[in-house]
């Protein structure tokens, strides 16, 4: 009798939890975040999503209205670099709270529970919020030998991914490993590592490559979903256009030096100190699509080219094989030219990289994405 | 006898599984297993040695600088390259802040919840909390208003009914001993440290473009140019920003981390007699000056004997695979020196899903490195003990101060609590030392020395046909070594023996336990269903499993692959 009473009370409590609805705006208020800080965050997110500033008020309004979604974060064949990137997210106070507000119900690196209590937390979440939760995957998934090269709680990552990503509303593959297999998938790919799309073919996957992913792009992707109620438009490699729609070379602060034929020849030479173009030192910016030059890292402090080192091409599929060696110049790029020539250089490069992919047999689709001008020209 | 399994061990880097046998409320035996493998060293074969730092950096995104450092040092050793003094100082600053930031994150975000019951803090009196905090340090955020605001925030969070990452934990476990006020104080600093860490690590962004995975390392030096008259180089503005952030780092360690550590430790003194483990310690030493002299001394200690520091010789290191999922052509019971590493992954564990591993057979993707056939513990405790036993002045002063405050003797350091305390001591020493390297760098620049890279051997055509070298780095988690063999301008063989490989290692051919396993034996477990005590001892090592697991066969031998059925 008393047992039944207890369980009824528990049911009721659970029901009230489920039906209690919090908007992000309300929760922020509850947590002592000022309206001003909230709006500041919304403007930053608007900028990160490449929307005009006039969108900020509607972003704020939309966030005020959305209910609190659930997120589970899975670590597979990873280095935890993307988790670390998350910890460095810009707009710290509100950003942290936003992620908190997402109700991060499973994340092995930060969660208090361990062992079977951690397992239980995952089970409860994916059962209770089936089809409604967001999933983030960090790290590649080993397919070889039935996936024995990655196990958690005695289950293969492949099995976990199929269950958890398969029932998610959407899965964000964070970092190049989760998106395309990354470093573990580099030749000879000893463990048969692949990205989420290849491991769980039916899942809805958004790729946020980068090594690591820029945390601002993760936050912006989630906010995009909360605000617009749909996942962002993506290129043929599954990357959101707002973050990967432009070539690094075209947004690079050192582009004028490329066009003017001013190059670094040796580390620490006069040209290096003056901030000239790093193309001859192996920069892969001309073949890489990512918003690093504008979004930068660590609260916009810097990005690789600004520290005097070339871009490594880390947001491109199989860049570990197609873009290396790190210090080899990209092929078929004349040393200098004027603006028009440089654009053609970009075009030649895209073809070159495509060929390299085909040679390695590593890509299932050559790029046929978002470069209308070039497609036209080509 | 009950065998319990903790998998996943959370609040660490990577995938670690612990199996333990419990008898009469104590752990009788334990097994440490790493369950994820990538094989990066195999992938490195045939690639450009100058790229190795960029690849090996991806061993781990938490220890995000350490493999780059060890890797460029290995290649520089092989090619006999001497780097300019400023490059060395920039590396010291990068290593220094990595160490301090990593230790603070470990203490608050990975380890604290083993000692701090957040839910108990809800019952705390904010005024009393402020008084407690003020008695420990003059940190500005020590007001009752501040702690009340934090408490309200946590209350609202709990009231929302969704505990997120704090759900399903061991809250209310009898092993939690802090009073509510200490719990609230630590919770407040958990949140404050989260903000702090992302600020101070901007030093990596200034010197290396970003964190994690800074990108300014080069074989022969660094890529960040120095020029006070350029906006695209390390100039006065950027140097002053680094100075400000180093001050911020030092302040937090001195006024928050160390006081919290001492306060928490004073409630858990029984843990100074638990979790001692192997009693053998090894440190490679770190922070070279322009002449290559190390600030932290290198050395090894055996059987907890602080009176005799042994000189470390890299030639005496060998790795065994008798309980690891690898083949070894040298045969069972034979270890191989890293230069000769030739291991091939071969999973022979149970078919997933499984409930238990066969720990009599092979049971981990981590190998068993041994020094002169002895299992060694590495990490901040080893580093501090070796420095203390070597008479390192700064270390001795801080260690004696901490021991005095806790009212315990040096043997208390051989424990779970000792490991956690040594990490704090390490952070304090390095936080106080790093600004001095910055001052030295500024002094050099003032004298007109802008050199950051030695170009002499950059061009591979200048290299000998064959070369080999090793690079040591005393990383936040301890003794790290990379070994490289270069042939025809390409990587012929590459191997890393990593701190967590030493500590997380399974048994060797002789049945000697690894450091985690040894430390767990004798640990009390009040409730086998909630083994909080296992987390305490394992977390005291700060495990990093992605680092620990790798494969070495990159020497060109085609090994027949056996498909595991």
HADDOCK unambig.tbl for C-alpha pairs under 7 A between the chains (distance, minus, plus):
assign (segid A and resid 17 and name CA) (segid B and resid 161 and name CA) 6.11 0.50 0.50
assign (segid A and resid 30 and name CA) (segid B and resid 156 and name CA) 6.68 0.50 0.50
assign (segid A and resid 31 and name CA) (segid B and resid 153 and name CA) 5.18 0.50 0.50
assign (segid A and resid 31 and name CA) (segid B and resid 156 and name CA) 6.77 0.50 0.50
assign (segid A and resid 77 and name CA) (segid B and resid 36 and name CA) 6.63 0.50 0.50
assign (segid A and resid 77 and name CA) (segid B and resid 38 and name CA) 6.76 0.50 0.50
assign (segid A and resid 79 and name CA) (segid B and resid 58 and name CA) 6.27 0.50 0.50
assign (segid A and resid 79 and name CA) (segid B and resid 59 and name CA) 6.08 0.50 0.50
assign (segid A and resid 79 and name CA) (segid B and resid 60 and name CA) 4.37 0.50 0.50
assign (segid A and resid 79 and name CA) (segid B and resid 61 and name CA) 4.92 0.50 0.50
assign (segid A and resid 79 and name CA) (segid B and resid 546 and name CA) 5.80 0.50 0.50
assign (segid A and resid 80 and name CA) (segid B and resid 13 and name CA) 6.54 0.50 0.50
assign (segid A and resid 80 and name CA) (segid B and resid 60 and name CA) 6.71 0.50 0.50
assign (segid A and resid 80 and name CA) (segid B and resid 61 and name CA) 5.16 0.50 0.50
assign (segid A and resid 80 and name CA) (segid B and resid 62 and name CA) 6.34 0.50 0.50
assign (segid A and resid 81 and name CA) (segid B and resid 60 and name CA) 6.87 0.50 0.50
assign (segid A and resid 81 and name CA) (segid B and resid 61 and name CA) 3.70 0.50 0.50
assign (segid A and resid 81 and name CA) (segid B and resid 62 and name CA) 6.18 0.50 0.50
assign (segid A and resid 81 and name CA) (segid B and resid 212 and name CA) 6.07 0.50 0.50
assign (segid A and resid 84 and name CA) (segid B and resid 61 and name CA) 6.87 0.50 0.50
assign (segid A and resid 84 and name CA) (segid B and resid 62 and name CA) 6.59 0.50 0.50
assign (segid A and resid 84 and name CA) (segid B and resid 212 and name CA) 6.48 0.50 0.50
assign (segid A and resid 85 and name CA) (segid B and resid 212 and name CA) 6.13 0.50 0.50
assign (segid A and resid 87 and name CA) (segid B and resid 198 and name CA) 6.96 0.50 0.50
assign (segid A and resid 88 and name CA) (segid B and resid 198 and name CA) 4.87 0.50 0.50
assign (segid A and resid 92 and name CA) (segid B and resid 195 and name CA) 6.80 0.50 0.50
assign (segid A and resid 103 and name CA) (segid B and resid 162 and name CA) 6.59 0.50 0.50
assign (segid A and resid 103 and name CA) (segid B and resid 164 and name CA) 4.77 0.50 0.50
assign (segid A and resid 104 and name CA) (segid B and resid 164 and name CA) 4.79 0.50 0.50
assign (segid A and resid 104 and name CA) (segid B and resid 165 and name CA) 5.80 0.50 0.50
assign (segid A and resid 105 and name CA) (segid B and resid 164 and name CA) 4.19 0.50 0.50
assign (segid A and resid 105 and name CA) (segid B and resid 165 and name CA) 5.30 0.50 0.50
assign (segid A and resid 106 and name CA) (segid B and resid 165 and name CA) 6.08 0.50 0.50
assign (segid A and resid 107 and name CA) (segid B and resid 165 and name CA) 6.77 0.50 0.50
assign (segid A and resid 108 and name CA) (segid B and resid 10 and name CA) 4.89 0.50 0.50
assign (segid A and resid 108 and name CA) (segid B and resid 11 and name CA) 6.11 0.50 0.50
assign (segid A and resid 109 and name CA) (segid B and resid 10 and name CA) 5.77 0.50 0.50
assign (segid A and resid 109 and name CA) (segid B and resid 11 and name CA) 4.39 0.50 0.50
assign (segid A and resid 109 and name CA) (segid B and resid 12 and name CA) 5.66 0.50 0.50
assign (segid A and resid 109 and name CA) (segid B and resid 13 and name CA) 6.45 0.50 0.50
assign (segid A and resid 110 and name CA) (segid B and resid 11 and name CA) 5.21 0.50 0.50
assign (segid A and resid 110 and name CA) (segid B and resid 109 and name CA) 6.83 0.50 0.50
assign (segid A and resid 110 and name CA) (segid B and resid 110 and name CA) 6.79 0.50 0.50
assign (segid A and resid 110 and name CA) (segid B and resid 165 and name CA) 6.67 0.50 0.50
assign (segid A and resid 111 and name CA) (segid B and resid 10 and name CA) 6.63 0.50 0.50
assign (segid A and resid 111 and name CA) (segid B and resid 11 and name CA) 6.38 0.50 0.50
assign (segid A and resid 111 and name CA) (segid B and resid 165 and name CA) 4.32 0.50 0.50
assign (segid A and resid 111 and name CA) (segid B and resid 166 and name CA) 5.94 0.50 0.50
assign (segid A and resid 112 and name CA) (segid B and resid 113 and name CA) 6.64 0.50 0.50
assign (segid A and resid 112 and name CA) (segid B and resid 165 and name CA) 6.21 0.50 0.50
assign (segid A and resid 112 and name CA) (segid B and resid 166 and name CA) 5.23 0.50 0.50
assign (segid A and resid 112 and name CA) (segid B and resid 169 and name CA) 5.38 0.50 0.50
assign (segid A and resid 113 and name CA) (segid B and resid 167 and name CA) 6.87 0.50 0.50
assign (segid A and resid 113 and name CA) (segid B and resid 168 and name CA) 5.64 0.50 0.50
assign (segid A and resid 113 and name CA) (segid B and resid 169 and name CA) 4.13 0.50 0.50
assign (segid A and resid 113 and name CA) (segid B and resid 170 and name CA) 6.93 0.50 0.50
assign (segid A and resid 114 and name CA) (segid B and resid 6 and name CA) 6.92 0.50 0.50
assign (segid A and resid 114 and name CA) (segid B and resid 8 and name CA) 6.04 0.50 0.50
assign (segid A and resid 114 and name CA) (segid B and resid 9 and name CA) 5.53 0.50 0.50
assign (segid A and resid 114 and name CA) (segid B and resid 10 and name CA) 5.23 0.50 0.50
assign (segid A and resid 115 and name CA) (segid B and resid 6 and name CA) 4.34 0.50 0.50
assign (segid A and resid 115 and name CA) (segid B and resid 7 and name CA) 4.43 0.50 0.50
assign (segid A and resid 115 and name CA) (segid B and resid 8 and name CA) 4.94 0.50 0.50
assign (segid A and resid 115 and name CA) (segid B and resid 9 and name CA) 6.05 0.50 0.50
assign (segid A and resid 117 and name CA) (segid B and resid 168 and name CA) 5.96 0.50 0.50
assign (segid A and resid 121 and name CA) (segid B and resid 168 and name CA) 6.67 0.50 0.50
assign (segid A and resid 145 and name CA) (segid B and resid 564 and name CA) 6.80 0.50 0.50
assign (segid A and resid 149 and name CA) (segid B and resid 35 and name CA) 6.90 0.50 0.50
assign (segid A and resid 149 and name CA) (segid B and resid 36 and name CA) 5.28 0.50 0.50
assign (segid A and resid 149 and name CA) (segid B and resid 37 and name CA) 5.21 0.50 0.50
assign (segid A and resid 150 and name CA) (segid B and resid 35 and name CA) 5.84 0.50 0.50
assign (segid A and resid 150 and name CA) (segid B and resid 36 and name CA) 4.26 0.50 0.50
assign (segid A and resid 150 and name CA) (segid B and resid 37 and name CA) 6.41 0.50 0.50
assign (segid A and resid 151 and name CA) (segid B and resid 35 and name CA) 5.34 0.50 0.50
assign (segid A and resid 151 and name CA) (segid B and resid 36 and name CA) 6.18 0.50 0.50
assign (segid A and resid 152 and name CA) (segid B and resid 7 and name CA) 6.52 0.50 0.50
assign (segid A and resid 152 and name CA) (segid B and resid 8 and name CA) 5.99 0.50 0.50
assign (segid A and resid 152 and name CA) (segid B and resid 15 and name CA) 6.71 0.50 0.50
assign (segid A and resid 152 and name CA) (segid B and resid 35 and name CA) 6.95 0.50 0.50
assign (segid A and resid 153 and name CA) (segid B and resid 7 and name CA) 4.71 0.50 0.50
assign (segid A and resid 153 and name CA) (segid B and resid 8 and name CA) 5.70 0.50 0.50
assign (segid A and resid 154 and name CA) (segid B and resid 352 and name CA) 5.89 0.50 0.50
assign (segid A and resid 154 and name CA) (segid B and resid 353 and name CA) 5.11 0.50 0.50
assign (segid A and resid 154 and name CA) (segid B and resid 354 and name CA) 4.88 0.50 0.50
assign (segid A and resid 154 and name CA) (segid B and resid 355 and name CA) 6.12 0.50 0.50
assign (segid A and resid 155 and name CA) (segid B and resid 352 and name CA) 5.44 0.50 0.50
assign (segid A and resid 155 and name CA) (segid B and resid 353 and name CA) 4.59 0.50 0.50
assign (segid A and resid 155 and name CA) (segid B and resid 354 and name CA) 6.90 0.50 0.50
assign (segid A and resid 156 and name CA) (segid B and resid 352 and name CA) 6.33 0.50 0.50
assign (segid A and resid 156 and name CA) (segid B and resid 353 and name CA) 7.00 0.50 0.50
assign (segid A and resid 184 and name CA) (segid B and resid 38 and name CA) 5.40 0.50 0.50
assign (segid A and resid 184 and name CA) (segid B and resid 39 and name CA) 6.97 0.50 0.50
assign (segid A and resid 184 and name CA) (segid B and resid 40 and name CA) 6.49 0.50 0.50
assign (segid A and resid 186 and name CA) (segid B and resid 43 and name CA) 6.51 0.50 0.50
assign (segid A and resid 187 and name CA) (segid B and resid 43 and name CA) 6.09 0.50 0.50
assign (segid A and resid 188 and name CA) (segid B and resid 43 and name CA) 6.15 0.50 0.50
assign (segid A and resid 190 and name CA) (segid B and resid 39 and name CA) 6.17 0.50 0.50
assign (segid A and resid 191 and name CA) (segid B and resid 38 and name CA) 6.30 0.50 0.50
assign (segid A and resid 212 and name CA) (segid B and resid 212 and name CA) 6.97 0.50 0.50
assign (segid A and resid 267 and name CA) (segid B and resid 223 and name CA) 6.37 0.50 0.50
assign (segid A and resid 267 and name CA) (segid B and resid 453 and name CA) 6.21 0.50 0.50
assign (segid A and resid 268 and name CA) (segid B and resid 225 and name CA) 5.57 0.50 0.50
assign (segid A and resid 268 and name CA) (segid B and resid 451 and name CA) 6.58 0.50 0.50
assign (segid A and resid 268 and name CA) (segid B and resid 452 and name CA) 6.15 0.50 0.50
assign (segid A and resid 268 and name CA) (segid B and resid 453 and name CA) 6.30 0.50 0.50
assign (segid A and resid 272 and name CA) (segid B and resid 225 and name CA) 6.59 0.50 0.50
assign (segid A and resid 273 and name CA) (segid B and resid 225 and name CA) 5.27 0.50 0.50
assign (segid A and resid 273 and name CA) (segid B and resid 226 and name CA) 6.50 0.50 0.50
assign (segid A and resid 273 and name CA) (segid B and resid 227 and name CA) 6.11 0.50 0.50
assign (segid A and resid 273 and name CA) (segid B and resid 230 and name CA) 6.72 0.50 0.50
assign (segid A and resid 273 and name CA) (segid B and resid 232 and name CA) 6.41 0.50 0.50
assign (segid A and resid 273 and name CA) (segid B and resid 233 and name CA) 5.64 0.50 0.50
assign (segid A and resid 274 and name CA) (segid B and resid 230 and name CA) 5.93 0.50 0.50
assign (segid A and resid 274 and name CA) (segid B and resid 232 and name CA) 5.88 0.50 0.50
assign (segid A and resid 275 and name CA) (segid B and resid 232 and name CA) 4.97 0.50 0.50
assign (segid A and resid 297 and name CA) (segid B and resid 210 and name CA) 5.57 0.50 0.50
assign (segid A and resid 298 and name CA) (segid B and resid 202 and name CA) 6.21 0.50 0.50
assign (segid A and resid 298 and name CA) (segid B and resid 205 and name CA) 6.66 0.50 0.50
assign (segid A and resid 298 and name CA) (segid B and resid 210 and name CA) 6.29 0.50 0.50
assign (segid A and resid 298 and name CA) (segid B and resid 211 and name CA) 6.90 0.50 0.50
assign (segid A and resid 301 and name CA) (segid B and resid 205 and name CA) 6.23 0.50 0.50
assign (segid A and resid 301 and name CA) (segid B and resid 206 and name CA) 6.81 0.50 0.50
assign (segid A and resid 302 and name CA) (segid B and resid 205 and name CA) 5.76 0.50 0.50
assign (segid A and resid 302 and name CA) (segid B and resid 206 and name CA) 6.54 0.50 0.50
assign (segid A and resid 302 and name CA) (segid B and resid 209 and name CA) 4.91 0.50 0.50
assign (segid A and resid 302 and name CA) (segid B and resid 210 and name CA) 6.37 0.50 0.50
assign (segid A and resid 303 and name CA) (segid B and resid 209 and name CA) 4.38 0.50 0.50
assign (segid A and resid 303 and name CA) (segid B and resid 210 and name CA) 5.99 0.50 0.50
assign (segid A and resid 304 and name CA) (segid B and resid 209 and name CA) 4.67 0.50 0.50
assign (segid A and resid 304 and name CA) (segid B and resid 215 and name CA) 5.97 0.50 0.50
assign (segid A and resid 306 and name CA) (segid B and resid 209 and name CA) 6.50 0.50 0.50
assign (segid A and resid 306 and name CA) (segid B and resid 232 and name CA) 6.87 0.50 0.50
assign (segid A and resid 307 and name CA) (segid B and resid 207 and name CA) 6.62 0.50 0.50
assign (segid A and resid 307 and name CA) (segid B and resid 208 and name CA) 5.57 0.50 0.50
assign (segid A and resid 307 and name CA) (segid B and resid 209 and name CA) 5.06 0.50 0.50
assign (segid A and resid 307 and name CA) (segid B and resid 216 and name CA) 6.34 0.50 0.50
assign (segid A and resid 307 and name CA) (segid B and resid 223 and name CA) 6.77 0.50 0.50
assign (segid A and resid 307 and name CA) (segid B and resid 224 and name CA) 5.09 0.50 0.50
assign (segid A and resid 308 and name CA) (segid B and resid 223 and name CA) 5.28 0.50 0.50
assign (segid A and resid 308 and name CA) (segid B and resid 224 and name CA) 5.13 0.50 0.50
assign (segid A and resid 308 and name CA) (segid B and resid 225 and name CA) 6.53 0.50 0.50
assign (segid A and resid 309 and name CA) (segid B and resid 215 and name CA) 6.74 0.50 0.50
assign (segid A and resid 309 and name CA) (segid B and resid 216 and name CA) 5.84 0.50 0.50
assign (segid A and resid 309 and name CA) (segid B and resid 223 and name CA) 5.75 0.50 0.50
assign (segid A and resid 325 and name CA) (segid B and resid 48 and name CA) 6.29 0.50 0.50
assign (segid A and resid 325 and name CA) (segid B and resid 51 and name CA) 6.67 0.50 0.50
assign (segid A and resid 326 and name CA) (segid B and resid 51 and name CA) 5.94 0.50 0.50
